[in-house]
């Protein structure tokens, strides 16, 4: 033992500073961490080959400190089981089909949108940039850390008859995986979509129970579908992506260097995995052709015919996939196309949308988008404006004022911008006012009630609104709340919108008997909200007047539902900016909730043009007669605003912003969806709904918004 110790000491003394001779101490002190990577696909797949390469590179680059063991072919469980293991920290890394993730994260249907992308290059460009990062970030909601997207290939059509054009699908029976989006895809093409288990598909094709199917080439050959099909159409119409992710619990235990190594290596191998998939697909096509299957590659013109027919699918699933994601995709397309010679020659006129498409009010932003979209389609159908078509470009501000201000700068740089539509958050628009007027951008507000959005010091004013205002809503709600008899409690969210309502309510309250109304404040994550609601009954309140956006409204309604005697709530319209009824239908069984609306789409006294609009809306977005229209005021008021903008541009005979602003102030009367505008605006009045009779509304048992009794 003494001899061994002496040797170690001697090595330490004589070892040169840069010597590569390993120290016995360093050899024994290396700590090796082993992570498991699970996937559902076979060991001879491109995905598994990339996973093995990933393992080798991690081992090499970490100096042996981090090792990855790869477990293909569901060795560790099926996709659902592996997802649950990863969420619990029992599995470290996994590759999961995006289709399997879409039930928890509907946005993962993004690459399933049929013919939505012009081809491989565009889809890869999107997945490798902001849209892809937006998708990966959503994995955090299920306790995963998104790394990158690998693939199992693009989907192709097989059938017993040639598929060259959309009409070729008429009356065919097509096997699909169970998916509403894919069902709609084939029904739009005129086919009958039949969900059949993947492993039963071969027999269904062989027996003639179905006429065709869609799958990546690896699945078509691997499951021998080509043996019982006569035609293959190389369409690349949708994509079977795999999300490469890490367990959040595990990832957080790794050092920053190790986390960075995993992320960099996974992304670096993305191109390699795609190329390996393409290399194998070329051999699959040879195998299929050798079996006597006729193969046809869609021409660009044929692809465009399919894309045109199936374009409404993306709009129909806008709320599920996410208007933030679709808007970012369209923005990147616009940036790329606007630089081409052809695009400059045919530059569309742009209407910008600066809205919340992703936070708690994202449904409101989506509803505004749909109203703008429908108006633009109508205008383009009639020839556009000044001989040019219109195009909507949306930027998501996510309820963040600073992002909203950045959006305005982006819009201002667009030479063919007509105006920007904003909503729904008053606080965001208030922060943008200085920029709106510095940049002189006509700013149209279809949903935001803050009083000072149109009544301010800036001259000339560039903000125009088709929306109710706090000046009229606050007295309306107070009047109805007071009818409950006794003390009325007021809860205002601590924001510019809350302060706007306070400014209107205070003079009214001062005229009432002392103690009739009391005002309190809250935040959406207020830890005292339960105590505040409980105290209302103790203090003798008979009703609650609430001004809150969706998150705050949910907290208040939930707390009220837990009270022994819930108070009736009279609310501003912020809660309708989300799918509030779906989220809180259990609580609403105990709470009498009523809220203000500027327009109702159900009832006997609907304007004929509004009834026609709602019918078209349902057809355009695939809603049945009993389906709810999401946040209808946003769509209806946005439609009217764009029609007013179109008339201003036509009147001005110019896209100059100052000319459009002046024309908006001098428009002739217009009969819109909400009301007859006589006229919409004047030089001194930029609110088009002043004096509009308001509605006190409620949700019915299916979530429709109806007149309250």
C-alpha positions as CSV (number, residue, x, y, z in Angstrom):
1,X,0.0,0.0,0.0
2,X,2.9,2.4,0.8
3,X,4.5,1.5,-2.5
4,X,1.3,2.3,-4.4
5,X,0.9,5.6,-2.6
6,X,4.5,6.5,-3.5
7,X,3.9,5.8,-7.1
8,X,0.8,8.0,-7.2
9,X,2.7,10.8,-5.5
10,X,5.6,10.5,-7.9
11,X,3.3,10.6,-11.0
12,X,1.8,13.8,-9.6
13,X,5.2,15.4,-9.2
14,X,6.7,14.6,-12.5
15,X,3.6,14.8,-14.8
16,X,4.1,17.6,-17.3
17,X,1.6,20.4,-17.3
18,X,0.1,19.5,-20.7
19,X,0.7,15.7,-20.4
20,X,-2.0,13.4,-21.8
21,X,-1.1,10.7,-19.3
22,X,-4.3,10.1,-17.5
23,X,-4.3,10.6,-13.8
24,X,-5.5,7.6,-11.8
25,X,-7.5,10.0,-9.7
26,X,-9.3,11.5,-12.8
27,X,-10.0,8.1,-14.1
28,X,-11.9,7.0,-11.1
29,X,-13.7,10.4,-10.6
30,X,-15.5,10.5,-13.9
31,X,-19.2,10.3,-13.3
32,X,-21.1,8.7,-16.2
33,X,-24.8,9.6,-16.7
34,X,-26.9,7.2,-18.8
35,X,-30.2,8.3,-20.4
36,X,-32.8,6.2,-22.1
37,X,-34.3,7.2,-25.5
38,X,-37.6,5.5,-26.4
39,X,-39.3,5.4,-29.7
40,X,-42.1,3.3,-31.3
41,X,-40.6,2.5,-34.6
42,X,-38.5,-0.4,-35.8
43,X,-34.7,-0.8,-35.4
44,X,-34.2,-0.7,-39.2
45,X,-35.9,2.7,-39.6
46,X,-34.3,6.0,-40.5
47,X,-35.5,7.4,-37.2
48,X,-33.7,4.7,-35.2
49,X,-30.6,5.1,-37.3
50,X,-30.6,8.8,-36.4
51,X,-31.2,7.9,-32.8
52,X,-28.2,5.6,-32.8
53,X,-26.1,8.3,-34.4
54,X,-27.3,10.7,-31.8
55,X,-26.1,8.3,-29.1
56,X,-22.7,8.0,-30.6
57,X,-22.2,11.7,-31.0
58,X,-23.3,12.4,-27.4
59,X,-20.9,9.8,-26.1
60,X,-18.0,11.2,-28.2
61,X,-18.7,14.9,-27.4
62,X,-19.3,14.4,-23.7
63,X,-16.0,12.5,-23.4
64,X,-17.9,9.5,-22.2
65,X,-19.7,11.4,-19.4
66,X,-23.1,11.1,-21.0
67,X,-24.4,8.0,-22.6
68,X,-27.7,7.4,-24.5
69,X,-29.2,3.9,-24.8
70,X,-31.7,3.7,-27.6
71,X,-34.9,1.6,-27.3
72,X,-36.8,1.2,-30.6
73,X,-39.9,-0.8,-31.4
74,X,-41.8,0.1,-28.3
75,X,-39.3,-1.8,-26.0
76,X,-40.3,0.5,-23.2
77,X,-44.0,0.7,-24.0
78,X,-46.3,2.3,-26.5
79,X,-46.4,6.0,-27.2
80,X,-49.0,6.8,-24.5
81,X,-47.0,4.8,-22.0
82,X,-43.7,6.4,-22.9
83,X,-45.3,9.9,-22.7
84,X,-46.6,9.2,-19.2
85,X,-43.2,7.8,-18.2
86,X,-41.4,10.9,-19.4
87,X,-43.8,13.2,-17.7
88,X,-43.1,11.4,-14.4
89,X,-39.3,11.5,-15.0
90,X,-39.2,7.7,-15.6
91,X,-38.1,8.0,-19.2
92,X,-35.4,10.5,-20.2
93,X,-35.8,11.1,-24.0
94,X,-38.4,10.1,-26.5
95,X,-39.5,10.4,-30.1
96,X,-43.2,10.8,-30.4
97,X,-45.4,11.0,-33.5
98,X,-47.0,14.5,-33.6
99,X,-50.3,12.8,-34.3
100,X,-50.1,11.1,-30.9
101,X,-49.4,14.5,-29.2
102,X,-52.3,16.3,-30.9
103,X,-54.9,15.2,-28.3
104,X,-53.0,17.0,-25.6
105,X,-51.6,19.7,-27.8
106,X,-54.0,20.4,-30.8
107,X,-51.4,22.6,-32.4
108,X,-49.4,19.5,-33.3
109,X,-51.9,19.0,-36.2
110,X,-50.0,21.9,-37.9
111,X,-48.1,19.6,-40.3
112,X,-51.2,17.5,-40.9
113,X,-53.0,20.4,-42.6
114,X,-53.4,19.0,-46.2
115,X,-51.5,20.7,-49.0
116,X,-51.0,23.7,-46.6
117,X,-47.3,23.8,-47.4
118,X,-46.0,24.3,-50.9
119,X,-43.6,21.3,-50.5
120,X,-40.8,19.8,-48.4
121,X,-38.7,22.9,-48.5
122,X,-41.3,25.2,-47.1
123,X,-42.4,22.8,-44.3
124,X,-38.8,22.3,-43.3
125,X,-38.2,26.1,-43.3
126,X,-41.2,26.5,-41.0
127,X,-40.3,23.7,-38.6
128,X,-36.7,25.0,-38.4
129,X,-37.7,28.5,-37.6
130,X,-40.2,30.3,-35.4
131,X,-43.3,28.1,-36.1
132,X,-41.3,25.1,-35.1
133,X,-40.1,26.7,-31.9
134,X,-43.6,27.8,-31.1
135,X,-44.7,24.1,-31.4
136,X,-41.8,22.8,-29.4
137,X,-42.5,25.3,-26.6
138,X,-46.0,24.0,-26.2
139,X,-44.5,20.7,-25.1
140,X,-43.8,22.4,-21.8
141,X,-47.5,22.2,-21.0
142,X,-47.2,18.4,-20.7
143,X,-43.9,18.5,-18.8
144,X,-41.6,17.9,-21.8
145,X,-38.7,19.9,-23.3
146,X,-38.9,20.1,-27.1
147,X,-35.6,19.6,-28.9
148,X,-36.4,19.4,-32.6
149,X,-38.6,17.6,-35.2
150,X,-37.5,14.4,-36.9
151,X,-39.7,12.6,-39.3
152,X,-41.2,9.4,-40.7
153,X,-41.8,11.0,-44.1
154,X,-44.5,12.8,-46.0
155,X,-47.9,11.2,-46.6
156,X,-48.8,9.8,-50.0
157,X,-52.1,8.5,-51.5
158,X,-52.7,4.9,-52.6
159,X,-55.9,3.7,-54.3
160,X,-57.2,1.2,-56.8
161,X,-57.9,4.1,-59.2
162,X,-55.6,6.9,-60.4
163,X,-55.5,10.0,-58.2
164,X,-54.6,13.1,-60.1
165,X,-57.1,15.7,-59.1
166,X,-59.6,16.4,-56.2
167,X,-62.5,15.0,-58.2
168,X,-60.8,11.6,-58.4
169,X,-61.7,11.0,-54.7
170,X,-65.4,11.3,-55.3
171,X,-67.3,8.5,-53.6
172,X,-64.1,6.5,-52.8
173,X,-63.9,4.8,-49.4
174,X,-60.6,5.9,-47.8
175,X,-59.1,4.3,-44.7
176,X,-57.9,6.9,-42.2
177,X,-56.5,7.1,-38.7
178,X,-59.1,8.5,-36.3
179,X,-58.9,12.3,-36.7
180,X,-61.4,15.0,-37.2
181,X,-59.0,16.9,-39.3
182,X,-58.3,14.0,-41.6
183,X,-62.0,13.1,-41.8
184,X,-62.7,16.6,-43.0
185,X,-59.9,16.4,-45.5
186,X,-61.3,13.5,-47.3
187,X,-65.0,14.5,-47.0
188,X,-64.0,17.9,-48.5
189,X,-62.6,15.9,-51.4
190,X,-65.9,14.0,-51.7
191,X,-64.6,10.7,-50.3
192,X,-66.0,8.7,-47.4
193,X,-63.5,8.6,-44.6
194,X,-63.4,5.3,-42.6
195,X,-61.3,5.0,-39.5
196,X,-59.6,1.6,-39.3
197,X,-56.9,0.4,-37.0
198,X,-53.4,0.6,-38.7
199,X,-52.7,-3.1,-38.4
200,X,-56.1,-4.0,-39.9
201,X,-55.6,-1.8,-42.9
202,X,-54.0,-4.4,-45.2
203,X,-56.9,-6.8,-44.8
204,X,-59.4,-4.0,-45.3
205,X,-57.7,-3.1,-48.6
206,X,-57.4,-6.7,-49.7
207,X,-61.1,-7.4,-48.9
208,X,-62.2,-4.2,-50.8
209,X,-63.7,-2.8,-47.6
210,X,-61.9,0.5,-48.5
211,X,-60.5,1.7,-51.8
212,X,-57.5,3.6,-50.6
213,X,-55.5,5.1,-47.8
214,X,-52.7,7.7,-47.0
215,X,-49.4,7.0,-45.3
216,X,-45.7,7.7,-45.6
217,X,-43.8,5.4,-48.0
218,X,-42.1,3.6,-45.1
219,X,-45.5,2.5,-43.8
220,X,-46.9,1.6,-47.3
221,X,-44.0,-0.8,-47.9
222,X,-43.5,-1.9,-44.3
223,X,-47.2,-3.0,-44.1
224,X,-47.3,-4.2,-47.7
225,X,-50.2,-2.0,-48.7
226,X,-48.7,-1.7,-52.2
227,X,-49.5,-5.4,-52.7
228,X,-53.2,-4.7,-52.6
229,X,-53.3,-1.3,-54.3
230,X,-52.9,-0.4,-58.0
231,X,-51.9,3.2,-57.8
232,X,-49.6,5.4,-55.8
233,X,-49.8,9.2,-56.0
234,X,-46.7,11.0,-54.7
235,X,-48.5,14.0,-53.2
236,X,-46.5,15.0,-50.1
237,X,-49.7,16.4,-48.9
238,X,-49.1,16.1,-45.2
239,X,-46.3,15.1,-42.8
240,X,-45.8,12.5,-40.2
241,X,-43.4,14.3,-37.9
242,X,-41.8,13.1,-34.7
243,X,-41.2,15.4,-31.8
244,X,-37.9,14.8,-30.2
245,X,-38.2,15.8,-26.6
246,X,-36.8,15.3,-23.1
247,X,-38.5,14.7,-19.8
248,X,-38.6,18.1,-18.1
249,X,-37.9,16.5,-14.7
250,X,-34.9,14.8,-16.0
251,X,-33.6,17.6,-18.2
252,X,-33.6,20.0,-15.2
253,X,-31.2,17.7,-13.4
254,X,-28.6,17.9,-16.1
255,X,-25.8,20.5,-16.1
256,X,-26.3,23.5,-18.5
257,X,-23.4,22.1,-20.7
258,X,-25.1,18.7,-21.0
259,X,-28.5,20.3,-21.8
260,X,-26.9,22.4,-24.5
261,X,-25.1,19.4,-25.9
262,X,-28.3,17.4,-26.2
263,X,-30.2,20.2,-27.8
264,X,-27.4,21.1,-30.3
265,X,-26.8,17.5,-31.3
266,X,-30.5,16.7,-31.8
267,X,-30.9,19.7,-34.0
268,X,-27.7,19.1,-35.9
269,X,-28.9,15.6,-36.8
270,X,-32.3,16.8,-38.1
271,X,-31.0,17.4,-41.6
272,X,-29.2,14.0,-41.6
273,X,-32.3,12.2,-40.5
274,X,-34.4,13.9,-43.2
275,X,-31.8,13.0,-45.9
276,X,-31.7,9.4,-44.6
277,X,-35.5,9.2,-44.8
278,X,-35.4,10.6,-48.4
279,X,-32.7,8.1,-49.4
280,X,-34.8,5.2,-48.1
281,X,-37.9,6.6,-49.7
282,X,-36.3,6.4,-53.2
283,X,-35.8,2.7,-52.6
284,X,-39.4,2.3,-51.4
285,X,-40.6,3.8,-54.6
286,X,-38.5,1.3,-56.6
287,X,-40.1,-1.6,-54.5
288,X,-43.6,-0.3,-55.1
289,X,-43.1,0.1,-58.8
290,X,-41.5,-3.3,-59.1
291,X,-44.7,-4.7,-57.6
292,X,-46.6,-3.4,-60.7
293,X,-48.1,-0.3,-58.9
294,X,-48.5,2.7,-61.2
295,X,-46.8,5.7,-59.7
296,X,-47.6,9.3,-60.4
297,X,-46.0,12.5,-59.0
298,X,-48.4,15.4,-58.7
299,X,-47.4,18.3,-60.9
300,X,-47.2,21.8,-59.4
301,X,-50.5,22.6,-61.2
302,X,-52.2,19.5,-59.8
303,X,-50.9,20.3,-56.3
304,X,-52.4,23.7,-56.5
305,X,-55.8,22.3,-57.4
306,X,-55.8,20.2,-54.3
307,X,-54.4,23.1,-52.2
308,X,-57.3,25.4,-53.4
309,X,-60.0,22.8,-52.6
310,X,-58.5,22.0,-49.2
311,X,-57.5,25.6,-48.2
312,X,-60.6,26.0,-45.9
313,X,-59.3,23.1,-43.7
314,X,-56.6,25.4,-42.1
315,X,-59.2,28.1,-41.4
316,X,-61.7,25.6,-40.0
317,X,-59.1,24.3,-37.5
318,X,-57.6,27.7,-36.8
319,X,-58.6,27.7,-33.1
320,X,-57.3,24.1,-32.7
321,X,-54.0,24.6,-34.5
322,X,-53.6,28.1,-33.2
323,X,-54.0,31.4,-35.1
324,X,-50.7,32.5,-33.6
325,X,-49.0,29.6,-35.4
326,X,-50.9,30.1,-38.7
327,X,-50.3,33.9,-38.5
328,X,-46.5,33.4,-38.1
329,X,-46.5,31.0,-41.0
330,X,-48.3,33.5,-43.2
331,X,-46.0,36.3,-42.1
332,X,-42.9,34.3,-43.1
333,X,-44.4,33.5,-46.4
334,X,-45.2,37.2,-47.0
335,X,-41.6,38.2,-46.1
336,X,-40.3,35.7,-48.6
337,X,-42.7,36.4,-51.4
338,X,-42.6,40.2,-51.1
339,X,-38.9,40.2,-52.2
340,X,-39.6,38.6,-55.5
341,X,-40.0,40.5,-58.8
342,X,-43.4,39.0,-59.4
343,X,-44.7,39.9,-55.9
344,X,-43.5,43.5,-56.3
345,X,-45.4,43.7,-59.6
346,X,-48.6,42.3,-58.0
347,X,-48.2,43.7,-54.5
348,X,-51.4,43.1,-52.4
349,X,-52.7,45.7,-50.1
350,X,-52.1,44.7,-46.6
351,X,-54.4,44.9,-43.6
352,X,-52.4,44.2,-40.4
353,X,-53.8,42.4,-37.4
354,X,-52.1,43.2,-34.1
355,X,-54.0,41.0,-31.7
356,X,-53.8,38.5,-28.8
357,X,-53.7,35.1,-30.6
358,X,-52.0,33.0,-27.9
359,X,-52.8,34.1,-24.3
360,X,-56.0,33.8,-22.3
361,X,-57.7,36.1,-24.8
362,X,-56.5,34.2,-27.9
363,X,-60.1,33.2,-28.9
364,X,-61.0,36.9,-29.2
365,X,-58.0,37.5,-31.4
366,X,-59.0,34.5,-33.6
367,X,-62.6,35.7,-33.8
368,X,-61.4,39.2,-34.9
369,X,-59.1,37.5,-37.5
370,X,-62.1,35.5,-38.9
371,X,-64.2,38.7,-39.2
372,X,-61.4,40.4,-41.1
373,X,-60.8,37.4,-43.2
374,X,-64.4,37.1,-44.3
375,X,-64.6,40.9,-45.1
376,X,-61.4,40.6,-47.2
377,X,-62.7,37.6,-49.1
378,X,-65.9,39.6,-49.9
379,X,-64.0,42.6,-51.0
380,X,-61.5,40.5,-53.1
381,X,-64.5,38.7,-54.7
382,X,-65.7,42.1,-55.9
383,X,-62.3,43.0,-57.4
384,X,-60.3,44.2,-54.4
385,X,-59.5,47.9,-53.8
386,X,-57.9,50.3,-56.3
387,X,-57.3,47.3,-58.6
388,X,-55.3,45.3,-56.1
389,X,-56.3,42.3,-53.9
390,X,-56.3,42.6,-50.1
391,X,-54.2,40.4,-47.8
392,X,-54.3,39.9,-44.0
393,X,-51.0,39.7,-42.1
394,X,-51.4,39.0,-38.4
395,X,-48.9,39.5,-35.6
396,X,-49.5,38.0,-32.2
397,X,-48.9,40.4,-29.2
398,X,-50.0,37.8,-26.6
399,X,-51.4,40.6,-24.4
400,X,-47.9,42.1,-24.1
401,X,-47.8,45.9,-24.9
402,X,-44.1,45.9,-25.8
403,X,-44.7,43.2,-28.4
404,X,-47.6,45.2,-29.7
405,X,-45.4,48.2,-30.2
406,X,-42.8,46.1,-32.0
407,X,-45.6,44.8,-34.2
408,X,-46.5,48.3,-35.2
409,X,-43.0,49.0,-36.4
410,X,-43.1,45.8,-38.5
411,X,-46.4,46.9,-40.1
412,X,-45.2,50.4,-40.7
413,X,-42.3,49.0,-42.8
414,X,-44.8,47.4,-45.2
415,X,-45.2,49.8,-48.2
416,X,-48.7,48.6,-49.1
417,X,-50.2,48.7,-45.6
418,X,-53.7,50.2,-45.4
419,X,-54.4,49.9,-41.7
420,X,-53.9,47.9,-38.6
421,X,-56.7,46.1,-36.7
422,X,-56.1,45.7,-33.0
423,X,-57.8,44.0,-30.1
424,X,-58.9,42.9,-27.6
425,X,-56.8,44.3,-24.7
426,X,-57.3,48.0,-23.9
427,X,-54.0,48.0,-21.9
428,X,-52.0,47.1,-25.0
429,X,-53.6,49.7,-27.3
430,X,-53.1,52.4,-24.6
431,X,-49.4,51.7,-24.7
432,X,-49.4,51.8,-28.5
433,X,-51.2,55.1,-28.8
434,X,-48.0,57.2,-29.1
435,X,-46.6,54.8,-31.7
436,X,-49.8,54.7,-33.7
437,X,-49.8,58.5,-34.1
438,X,-46.0,58.8,-34.6
439,X,-46.2,56.3,-37.4
440,X,-49.6,57.7,-38.6
441,X,-51.2,54.3,-39.1
442,X,-55.0,54.1,-39.2
443,X,-55.7,51.8,-36.3
444,X,-59.1,50.0,-36.2
445,X,-60.5,48.7,-32.9
446,X,-63.2,46.0,-33.2
447,X,-63.0,44.9,-29.5
448,X,-61.7,47.0,-26.7
449,X,-63.7,49.2,-24.4
450,X,-61.2,51.5,-22.7
451,X,-62.5,55.1,-23.0
452,X,-59.3,56.8,-23.9
453,X,-58.5,54.6,-26.9
454,X,-60.3,57.0,-29.1
455,X,-60.7,60.1,-26.8
456,X,-57.2,61.3,-26.3
457,X,-54.8,64.3,-27.0
458,X,-53.5,63.1,-30.4
459,X,-54.5,65.2,-33.4
460,X,-55.4,64.1,-36.0
461,X,-56.6,60.9,-34.3
462,X,-55.8,57.7,-36.1
463,X,-57.8,55.4,-33.9
464,X,-61.3,54.3,-35.0
465,X,-63.5,52.0,-33.1
466,X,-66.5,49.7,-33.8
467,X,-66.9,48.5,-30.2
468,X,-68.8,49.4,-27.1
469,X,-67.0,51.6,-24.6
470,X,-66.7,51.6,-20.8
471,X,-68.5,55.0,-20.8
472,X,-71.7,53.2,-21.8
473,X,-71.1,49.6,-20.4
474,X,-70.2,50.6,-16.8
475,X,-73.5,52.5,-16.2
476,X,-75.5,49.7,-18.0
477,X,-74.0,47.0,-15.7
478,X,-74.4,49.1,-12.5
479,X,-78.1,49.7,-13.3
480,X,-78.8,46.0,-13.7
481,X,-76.7,45.1,-10.6
482,X,-78.6,47.6,-8.5
483,X,-81.9,45.9,-9.4
484,X,-80.8,43.0,-7.2
485,X,-81.5,45.2,-4.2
486,X,-79.1,46.0,-1.5
487,X,-75.3,46.5,-1.6
488,X,-73.4,46.0,-4.9
489,X,-69.8,44.9,-4.8
490,X,-67.5,45.9,-7.7
491,X,-64.4,44.0,-8.5
492,X,-62.1,45.6,-11.1
493,X,-59.0,44.0,-12.5
494,X,-55.9,46.0,-11.7
495,X,-55.2,47.3,-15.2
496,X,-55.8,50.3,-17.4
497,X,-59.1,48.7,-18.3
498,X,-60.1,48.5,-14.7
499,X,-59.1,52.1,-14.1
500,X,-61.2,53.1,-17.2
501,X,-64.3,51.6,-15.6
502,X,-63.5,53.1,-12.2
503,X,-63.4,56.5,-13.8
504,X,-66.9,56.0,-15.2
505,X,-68.3,54.4,-12.0
506,X,-67.1,56.8,-9.4
507,X,-69.3,59.8,-10.3
508,X,-72.3,57.5,-10.6
509,X,-71.6,55.9,-7.2
510,X,-71.3,59.3,-5.5
511,X,-74.9,60.1,-6.5
512,X,-76.1,56.9,-4.7
513,X,-76.9,56.5,-1.0
514,X,-73.7,56.0,1.0
515,X,-72.7,52.3,1.2
516,X,-74.7,51.3,-1.9
517,X,-71.7,50.3,-3.9
518,X,-68.1,49.4,-2.9
519,X,-65.1,49.0,-5.2
520,X,-62.3,46.6,-4.8
521,X,-59.4,45.4,-7.0
522,X,-57.9,42.1,-7.9
523,X,-55.3,40.4,-10.2
524,X,-55.9,37.2,-12.1
525,X,-53.5,35.3,-9.8
526,X,-54.6,37.1,-6.6
527,X,-54.1,34.6,-3.7
528,X,-56.8,36.5,-1.7
529,X,-59.5,36.1,-4.3
530,X,-61.3,33.3,-2.4
531,X,-61.3,35.5,0.8
532,X,-62.5,38.5,-1.1
533,X,-65.4,36.6,-2.6
534,X,-66.3,35.0,0.8
535,X,-66.3,38.5,2.4
536,X,-68.9,39.8,0.0
537,X,-71.7,37.8,1.6
538,X,-70.5,38.6,5.0
539,X,-70.6,42.3,4.1
540,X,-74.2,42.1,2.9
541,X,-73.5,42.3,-0.9
542,X,-76.5,41.2,-3.0
543,X,-74.7,41.3,-6.4
544,X,-71.2,41.5,-7.9
545,X,-70.3,43.8,-10.8
546,X,-67.1,42.3,-12.4
547,X,-64.7,43.8,-14.9
548,X,-62.2,41.1,-15.8
549,X,-60.6,39.3,-18.7
550,X,-60.9,35.5,-19.1
551,X,-58.3,34.4,-16.5
552,X,-59.6,36.7,-13.8
553,X,-63.2,35.9,-14.6
554,X,-62.5,32.2,-14.2
555,X,-60.9,32.7,-10.8
556,X,-63.8,34.8,-9.6
557,X,-66.5,32.5,-10.9
558,X,-64.8,29.4,-9.5
559,X,-64.5,31.1,-6.1
560,X,-68.2,32.2,-6.2
561,X,-69.4,28.7,-7.1
562,X,-67.8,27.5,-3.9
563,X,-69.8,29.9,-1.7
564,X,-72.8,28.6,0.2
565,X,-75.0,31.3,-1.4
566,X,-73.4,32.5,-4.7
567,X,-74.1,36.1,-5.6
568,X,-75.4,37.0,-9.1
569,X,-72.6,38.4,-11.3
570,X,-73.0,41.2,-13.8
571,X,-69.9,41.2,-16.0
572,X,-68.2,43.1,-18.7
573,X,-67.6,41.2,-21.9
574,X,-63.9,40.3,-21.3
575,X,-64.8,36.7,-20.3
576,X,-66.2,36.0,-23.7
577,X,-62.7,36.4,-25.2
578,X,-62.1,32.7,-24.3
579,X,-64.1,29.6,-24.4
580,X,-65.4,30.5,-21.0
581,X,-68.5,28.3,-21.0
582,X,-66.6,25.2,-21.9
583,X,-64.0,25.9,-19.2
584,X,-66.5,26.8,-16.4
585,X,-69.7,25.0,-17.3
586,X,-69.7,23.1,-13.9
587,X,-69.2,26.3,-11.9
588,X,-71.9,28.1,-14.0
589,X,-74.4,25.6,-12.8
590,X,-74.2,27.3,-9.4
591,X,-73.5,30.9,-10.5
592,X,-76.0,33.3,-12.1
593,X,-73.6,34.9,-14.6
594,X,-74.8,37.7,-16.9
595,X,-72.6,39.8,-19.2
596,X,-72.8,42.6,-21.6
597,X,-72.9,42.1,-25.4
598,X,-73.1,44.7,-28.2
599,X,-74.7,42.2,-30.6
600,X,-76.4,38.8,-30.4
601,X,-76.5,36.3,-33.1
602,X,-79.5,34.3,-31.7
603,X,-83.0,35.5,-31.4
604,X,-86.0,36.8,-33.4
605,X,-84.8,40.3,-34.0
606,X,-81.5,39.8,-35.9
607,X,-80.7,42.1,-38.8
608,X,-81.0,40.2,-42.1
609,X,-77.5,41.0,-43.1
610,X,-76.2,39.6,-39.8
611,X,-78.2,36.4,-40.2
612,X,-76.7,36.0,-43.7
613,X,-73.2,36.6,-42.3
614,X,-73.6,34.0,-39.6
615,X,-74.9,31.4,-42.1
616,X,-71.8,32.1,-44.3
617,X,-69.6,32.0,-41.2
618,X,-70.9,28.5,-40.3
619,X,-70.3,27.3,-43.8
620,X,-66.8,28.8,-44.1
621,X,-65.6,27.4,-40.8
622,X,-67.4,24.1,-40.8
623,X,-69.9,24.7,-38.0
624,X,-73.2,23.0,-37.7
625,X,-76.4,24.9,-36.9
626,X,-76.1,24.0,-33.2
627,X,-72.4,24.6,-32.9
628,X,-71.3,27.7,-30.9
629,X,-69.7,30.6,-32.8
630,X,-66.6,31.5,-30.8
631,X,-66.6,35.1,-29.4
632,X,-69.1,36.4,-32.0
633,X,-68.8,40.1,-31.3
634,X,-65.2,40.0,-32.4
635,X,-66.0,38.6,-35.9
636,X,-69.1,40.7,-36.4
637,X,-67.6,44.0,-35.4
638,X,-64.3,43.3,-37.3
639,X,-66.3,42.6,-40.5
640,X,-68.0,46.0,-40.2
641,X,-64.8,47.8,-39.6
642,X,-63.1,46.3,-42.7
643,X,-66.1,47.2,-44.8
644,X,-65.8,50.8,-43.5
645,X,-62.1,50.8,-44.2
646,X,-62.7,49.6,-47.8
647,X,-65.1,52.5,-48.4
648,X,-62.6,54.9,-47.0
649,X,-59.9,53.7,-49.3
650,X,-62.3,53.9,-52.3
651,X,-63.3,57.4,-51.3
652,X,-59.7,58.5,-50.8
653,X,-58.6,56.8,-54.1
654,X,-55.3,56.4,-52.3
655,X,-53.5,54.1,-49.9
656,X,-51.9,57.2,-48.2
657,X,-52.6,56.9,-44.5
658,X,-53.5,60.5,-44.0
659,X,-55.9,60.3,-46.9
660,X,-57.5,57.1,-45.4
661,X,-57.8,58.8,-42.0
662,X,-59.5,61.8,-43.5
663,X,-61.9,59.6,-45.5
664,X,-62.9,57.6,-42.4
665,X,-64.0,60.8,-40.8
666,X,-66.2,61.7,-43.7
667,X,-67.7,58.4,-44.7
668,X,-71.3,58.3,-45.9
669,X,-73.9,56.2,-44.0
670,X,-73.5,52.5,-44.2
671,X,-75.8,49.6,-43.2
672,X,-73.7,47.1,-41.4
673,X,-74.0,43.9,-39.5
674,X,-74.3,45.6,-36.1
675,X,-76.2,48.7,-37.0
676,X,-76.9,51.4,-39.5
677,X,-73.9,53.8,-39.3
678,X,-75.3,57.3,-39.9
679,X,-72.4,58.2,-40.4
680,X,-69.9,55.8,-38.8
681,X,-67.4,58.5,-37.7
682,X,-67.0,62.3,-37.7
683,X,-64.0,64.5,-37.1
684,X,-64.9,64.7,-33.4
685,X,-66.3,61.2,-32.9
686,X,-64.3,58.1,-33.7
687,X,-66.6,55.6,-31.9
688,X,-69.2,54.1,-34.3
689,X,-71.3,52.3,-31.7
690,X,-72.1,55.3,-29.4
691,X,-75.8,55.0,-28.3
692,X,-76.1,51.4,-29.4
693,X,-78.7,49.6,-27.2
694,X,-76.7,47.0,-25.2
695,X,-77.7,43.4,-24.3
696,X,-77.5,41.7,-21.0
697,X,-76.6,38.1,-22.1
698,X,-76.1,34.7,-20.6
699,X,-74.8,31.2,-21.7
700,X,-77.4,28.6,-22.4
701,X,-76.9,24.9,-21.7
702,X,-74.9,24.4,-24.9
703,X,-72.7,27.5,-24.5
704,X,-74.6,29.8,-26.9
705,X,-74.8,33.4,-25.9
706,X,-78.5,34.5,-25.6
707,X,-80.4,37.4,-24.3
708,X,-80.7,37.1,-20.5
709,X,-84.3,37.0,-19.3
